[in-house]
Amino acid sequence: MAKLDPVVRKETAYAATWVAALSLVMEAVFLILKRWSGAVLAGNLIGAGAAVGNYLLLGITVAKAAGGPPEKVAMKVRSSMTARMLGQAVICAAAVGILKTNVYATILPLLFPRIGIAFRPMIDRKRGKTAETDQTAEAEGSDLLD
């Protein structure tokens, strides 16, 4: 098995941290609303796994394609997106249809990595990072988890 690129590992850990934190918030909301059940927990775990897996596969695809012509890199990322989205849809549909997980708890975690990415510039700015320093630190990945 090939060694996972350190940037991919660090960025996936960043996304997984956000998924875990927001999953806990979602579980708390279900508890507060008195709608929590095992189906919510199972859906959350499956959806969170699919979200982090999607992010990991994206990172691996980009890392493998990096260094090539920009058009070829974009084509590889776009084609992998179709397969990754289809995979997420199949996983979530199977979880809801076969395992009878909660629909919302299964699907909402798919959005959690995007929320983490949206907060990234604000977090980096608070830590004193700018666009110029990001370019030099890009090869190192996020230091939020260091």
Secondary structure, DSSP 8 states (H G I E B T S, - for coil): -----HHHHHHHHHHHHHHHHHHHHHHHHHHHTT---HHHHHHHHHHHHHHHHHHHHHHHHHHHHTTS-HHHHHHHHHHHHHHHHHHHHHHHHHHHHTS---HHHHHGGGGHHHHHHHHHHHHHHHTT--HHHHHHHGGG---TT-
